[in-house]
């Protein structure tokens, strides 16, 4: 199924409302209309290029029919088709391809279509051939080409069709090319063609828009599912599952570059939960997470909930010295949130301790990078908390796993673990 570039902020319910409303007006709400035009631009340019090149070739091949039916004006037809229309159409195509906006592409199609009809009709008016009546019906092919083959938007197709008939009628009536009976037959025939081709152009755009809506809705739902699978429900940060995916995507990617990790742990968070309750604890964690993510994002960092009250930031291309500055900015932002921590005494607020480490990818394992940051984190806790310290240079390990101090239920708790 086709996916669409949807940007940010568009929700499935907005698209669902458009689907329920139908597309009879051939217009969407502004954000969806913008996406519709943007996502269809490349395909539209490709269709216009192919159809224009093929159309010009077929148009010039009609010189064979000109030689048979209109031999008295054949030389004029050669000039009109090859000398005037062909270079004009190719020039318009070149301009539209350089700046493929909807207006340029549709406008060039309409202008070329009108010129392709006008030129042979003017030459036909100068002919004395007995086949003039039959020949003038070939203009219907041009109308079909512009309205259906090139798949112009309905409003542009309608402009082209109405203008084509106006040009055709103006020429044949101005030069009185046919008698009254044949003229009336021509009017009826072309009027019927106008109605049928207009309906066809409308149906083509209608179904294109409906197909886009359903495809867009499917894309949004897939993104929602993917986002939910990657995101921690409580904090809104990326989760451990996506951490592994994110890091694995970095590892095989040349060139070699620095990857920085900042691991932080909220100080005395168990005491906070015991004094304020778990609902307040969850709210505290959400507020801290939002502040950390905002500061990290300004420096290109990606933020993950690593476990419990621990948060991990990864930044590509950042050296350790700059990472220490970022860690200090994160620490200060958490303290500035000024979440009261009554278990520590009056006037005390929630703080965090941070460990910073860096390594090179590809080459460094995620477990080694996090273990180095984890070592620095617990050094910061031993040093008094509410501070950031750099970690040791990571040493490569054969297996990727959690830092060694983590304990499972039933394990003996390492002395460092009581520092949280």
C-alpha positions in Angstrom: 0.0 0.0 0.0 1.3 3.5 -0.8 2.5 5.6 2.0 2.4 9.4 2.0 4.6 12.1 3.4 2.3 13.6 6.0 4.5 15.9 8.1 3.4 16.6 11.6 0.2 17.2 13.4 -2.4 15.5 11.1 -4.6 13.1 13.0 -6.7 10.2 11.5 -10.0 11.7 12.8 -9.5 14.8 10.5 -9.1 12.5 7.5 -12.1 10.4 8.7 -14.2 13.5 8.6 -13.1 14.3 5.0 -13.9 10.7 4.0 -17.4 10.9 5.6 -18.0 14.3 3.9 -17.1 12.9 0.5 -15.1 14.6 -2.2 -17.8 16.0 -4.4 -16.5 19.5 -4.2 -13.1 18.3 -5.4 -11.4 20.2 -2.5 -10.1 19.2 0.9 -9.6 21.2 4.1 -6.4 23.3 3.7 -3.9 20.9 5.4 -5.1 17.9 3.5 -5.3 19.8 0.2 -1.7 20.9 0.7 -0.6 17.2 1.3 -2.6 16.1 -1.7 -0.9 18.5 -4.0 2.6 17.9 -2.5 2.4 14.1 -2.6 1.0 14.1 -6.1 3.4 16.5 -7.6 6.1 14.0 -8.7 3.6 11.6 -10.1 1.8 14.4 -11.9 5.0 15.7 -13.4 5.9 12.2 -14.6 2.5 11.7 -16.2 2.6 15.0 -17.9 6.1 14.4 -19.3 5.3 11.0 -20.8 1.9 12.0 -22.2 3.3 15.3 -23.6 6.1 13.5 -25.4 3.8 10.8 -26.7 1.2 13.4 -27.6 3.6 15.5 -29.6 4.8 12.5 -31.5 1.2 11.4 -32.4 0.3 15.0 -33.3 3.1 15.2 -35.8 2.3 11.7 -37.2 -1.1 13.2 -38.2 0.8 14.8 -41.1 0.1 11.4 -42.9 -3.6 12.1 -42.6 -3.1 15.7 -43.6 -1.3 14.7 -46.8 -4.3 12.4 -47.7 -7.2 14.6 -46.7 -5.9 18.1 -47.1 -3.2 18.0 -49.8 -3.8 21.6 -50.8 -2.7 23.0 -47.4 -0.2 20.2 -46.5 2.8 22.6 -46.4 1.0 24.9 -44.0 0.2 21.9 -41.8 3.9 21.0 -41.7 4.7 24.5 -40.5 1.9 24.4 -37.9 2.7 21.0 -36.5 6.5 20.8 -36.7 7.5 24.4 -37.0 5.3 26.0 -34.4 3.5 23.5 -32.1 6.3 21.0 -31.5 9.0 23.4 -30.2 6.3 25.3 -28.3 5.0 22.2 -26.5 8.5 21.0 -25.7 9.5 24.4 -24.4 6.4 24.5 -22.1 7.2 21.1 -20.9 10.8 22.1 -20.0 9.5 25.2 -18.1 7.0 23.1 -16.2 9.5 20.4 -15.3 11.9 23.0 -13.9 9.3 24.4 -11.5 6.6 21.6 -11.3 3.9 23.6 -9.5 0.3 22.6 -10.1 -0.4 25.9 -11.9 2.5 25.5 -14.3 1.8 21.8 -15.1 -1.9 22.2 -15.6 -1.6 25.6 -17.3 1.0 24.4 -19.8 -1.2 21.4 -20.6 -4.2 23.6 -21.3 -2.3 26.2 -23.3 -0.6 23.4 -25.4 -4.0 21.7 -25.9 -5.6 24.9 -27.2 -2.7 25.7 -29.5 -2.7 22.2 -30.9 -6.4 22.6 -31.8 -6.2 26.2 -33.0 -3.4 25.6 -35.6 -4.9 22.8 -37.7 -8.4 24.5 -37.5 -7.0 27.7 -38.9 -5.2 25.8 -41.7 -8.4 23.8 -42.3 -10.2 27.1 -42.9 -7.9 27.7 -45.9 -8.5 24.4 -47.5 -10.9 23.5 -50.4 -10.8 19.8 -49.7 -14.0 17.9 -49.8 -12.9 16.1 -46.6 -13.1 19.2 -44.5 -16.2 18.1 -42.7 -14.8 14.8 -41.6 -11.4 16.2 -40.8 -12.7 18.8 -38.3 -13.9 16.0 -36.1 -10.3 15.1 -35.3 -10.3 18.0 -32.8 -12.2 15.7 -30.5 -9.1 13.6 -30.1 -7.3 16.7 -28.7 -10.1 17.4 -26.3 -10.0 13.8 -25.1 -6.2 14.0 -24.7 -6.3 17.1 -22.5 -9.3 16.1 -20.4 -8.7 12.4 -19.9 -5.2 11.2 -21.0 -3.3 14.0 -19.3 -5.6 13.7 -16.2 -5.8 17.4 -15.6 -7.7 18.6 -12.6 -11.4 19.0 -13.4 -11.4 22.8 -13.3 -8.4 23.0 -15.8 -10.0 20.3 -18.0 -13.2 22.2 -18.1 -11.4 25.4 -19.0 -9.6 23.6 -21.8 -12.8 21.9 -23.1 -14.9 25.1 -23.1 -12.1 27.1 -24.7 -11.5 24.4 -27.3 -15.2 24.4 -28.4 -15.2 28.2 -28.5 -12.1 28.2 -30.7 -13.5 25.5 -33.0 -16.9 27.2 -33.4 -15.4 30.6 -33.9 -13.2 29.5 -36.8 -15.8 27.4 -38.6 -18.5 30.0 -38.3 -16.3 33.0 -39.1 -15.2 31.4 -42.3 -18.6 29.9 -43.0 -16.9 26.5 -43.6 -20.1 24.5 -43.6 -23.8 24.8 -44.4 -26.4 25.4 -41.7 -27.4 21.7 -41.4 -23.8 20.5 -40.9 -23.0 23.4 -38.6 -25.9 22.5 -36.3 -24.7 18.8 -36.4 -21.2 20.0 -35.4 -22.6 22.1 -32.5 -24.6 19.2 -31.2 -21.8 16.7 -31.5 -19.2 19.0 -29.8 -21.6 20.0 -27.1 -22.2 16.3 -26.3 -18.5 15.7 -26.3 -18.1 18.6 -23.9 -20.6 17.1 -21.4 -19.2 13.6 -21.6 -15.6 14.6 -21.3 -16.3 17.0 -18.4 -18.0 14.1 -16.5 -15.0 11.9 -17.2 -12.6 14.5 -15.9 -14.7 15.0 -12.8 -14.9 11.2 -12.1 -11.1 10.8 -12.6 -10.3 13.5 -10.1 -13.0 12.4 -7.7 -11.6 8.9 -7.5 -8.0 10.1 -7.3 -9.0 12.2 -4.3 -10.9 9.4 -2.6 -8.0 7.0 -3.2 -5.6 9.6 -1.6 -7.9 10.0 1.4 -8.0 6.2 2.1 -4.3 5.9 1.5 -3.6 8.8 3.8 -5.8 7.4 6.5 -4.0 4.1 6.3 -0.6 5.8 6.6 -1.7 7.7 9.6 -3.0 4.6 11.3 0.3 2.8 10.6 2.2 5.7 12.0 0.0 5.7 15.1 0.6 2.0 15.7 4.4 2.4 15.1 4.5 5.4 17.4 2.6 3.5 20.1 5.0 0.6 19.9 8.0 2.9 20.2 6.7 5.2 22.9 6.5 4.9 26.7 2.9 5.4 27.6 3.5 7.3 30.9 6.2 9.8 29.8 5.8 10.0 26.1 9.5 9.4 25.6 10.8 6.6 23.3 10.9 3.2 25.0 13.7 0.6 25.4 12.4 -1.3 22.4 12.9 1.7 20.1 16.3 2.4 21.8 17.6 -0.9 20.4 16.1 -0.2 17.0 17.6 3.3 16.9 21.0 2.2 17.9 21.1 -0.8 15.6 20.2 1.6 12.7 23.3 3.7 13.6 25.8 0.9 13.9 26.2 -0.1 10.2 26.0 3.4 8.9 29.3 5.0 7.7 31.2 7.2 8.3 32.6 6.7 11.8 31.2 9.3 14.2 30.8 10.1 17.8 27.7 9.0 19.8 27.1 10.6 23.2 25.0 9.1 26.0 23.6 10.9 29.0 22.0 8.7 31.6 20.1 10.4 34.4 18.3 9.2 37.5 15.9 11.3 39.6 17.4 11.7 43.0 15.5 10.1 46.0 12.6 9.2 43.7 11.5 6.3 46.0 11.3 8.7 48.9 9.2 11.1 46.7 6.7 8.3 45.9 6.5 7.3 49.6 5.8 10.9 50.7 3.6 12.1 47.8 2.1 8.9 46.4 2.5 7.2 43.1 0.0 9.5 41.3 2.2 12.5 42.2 5.2 10.4 41.3 3.9 9.7 37.8 3.2 13.4 37.4 6.7 14.2 38.5 8.2 11.8 36.1 6.1 13.2 33.2 7.1 16.7 34.0 10.8 15.8 34.3 10.6 13.8 31.0 9.0 16.7 29.1 11.7 19.1 30.3 14.6 16.7 29.5 13.2 16.0 26.0 12.8 19.7 25.3 16.4 20.6 26.2 17.8 17.5 24.4 15.8 18.1 21.2 17.4 21.6 20.9 20.8 19.9 20.5 19.6 17.1 18.3 19.2 14.6 21.1 16.8 11.6 21.2 15.4 10.8 24.6 14.3 7.4 25.9 12.8 6.2 29.1 15.5 3.7 30.1 13.7 2.2 33.1 11.9 3.4 36.2 13.0 6.9 36.9 16.0 6.7 34.5 16.2 8.6 31.3 18.7 8.2 28.5 19.7 10.8 25.9 21.6 9.9 22.8 23.2 12.5 20.6 25.0 11.8 17.3 28.2 13.7 16.5 28.6 15.3 19.9 31.9 15.2 21.8 32.2 14.6 25.5 33.0 18.3 26.4 29.8 19.5 24.6 28.0 16.6 26.2 28.9 17.8 29.6 27.4 21.2 28.8 24.2 19.6 27.5 24.0 17.4 30.7 24.4 20.5 32.9 21.7 22.2 30.9 19.4 19.2 31.5 20.3 19.1 35.2 19.5 22.8 35.5 16.2 22.4 33.7 15.1 19.7 36.0 16.0 21.7 39.1 14.3 24.8 37.6 11.0 22.8 37.2 10.9 23.3 41.0 8.8 20.2 41.9 8.6 20.2 45.7 10.3 17.2 47.4 9.0 17.4 51.0 10.7 14.1 52.0 14.0 16.0 51.8 12.8 18.9 53.9 11.1 22.2 53.4 12.1 24.1 50.3 13.8 21.1 48.6 13.0 20.3 45.0 13.3 17.3 42.7 16.8 17.0 41.2 18.7 14.4 39.1 22.1 13.0 38.8 23.6 12.5 35.4 26.4 10.4 33.8 27.9 11.2 30.5 29.9 9.0 28.1 30.8 8.9 24.4 32.0 6.4 21.9 32.3 5.8 18.2 29.8 4.2 15.9 30.1 1.8 14.2 32.2 -0.1 16.8 30.8 0.7 20.2 28.1 -1.6 21.7 25.0 0.0 23.2 25.6 -1.9 26.5 29.2 -0.6 26.7 28.1 3.0 26.0 25.3 2.9 28.6 27.5 1.1 31.1 30.1 3.9 30.9 27.3 6.5 31.4 25.9 4.4 34.2 29.2 4.3 36.0 29.4 8.1 35.8 25.8 8.4 37.0 26.5 6.5 40.2 29.7 8.4 40.8 27.6 11.6 40.6 25.2 10.1 43.2 28.1 9.2 45.5 29.5 12.7 45.1 26.4 14.3 46.5 23.7 14.0 43.7 22.3 16.9 41.5 25.4 17.0 39.3 26.7 15.6 36.1 30.0 13.7 35.8 31.8 12.1 32.8 32.3 8.4 32.5 35.2 6.2 31.6 36.1 5.5 28.0 33.8 2.6 27.0 35.5 -0.8 26.5 34.0 -3.0 23.8 32.0 -6.0 25.0 30.9 -9.1 23.1 27.3 -9.0 24.2 24.8 -6.2 24.5 23.0 -6.3 27.8 21.9 -4.2 30.8 24.6 -2.5 32.9 26.1 -4.8 35.4 24.8 -3.2 38.6 21.1 -3.8 37.7 19.6 -6.4 40.0 16.8 -8.8 39.3 14.3 -9.9 41.9 16.0 -12.2 44.4 19.5 -10.9 43.6 21.7 -9.4 46.3 21.4 -5.6 46.0 24.8 -4.0 45.2 25.8 -1.2 47.5 25.5 1.3 44.6 21.9 0.5 44.2 20.9 2.0 47.5 22.1 5.4 46.3 19.0 6.1 44.2 
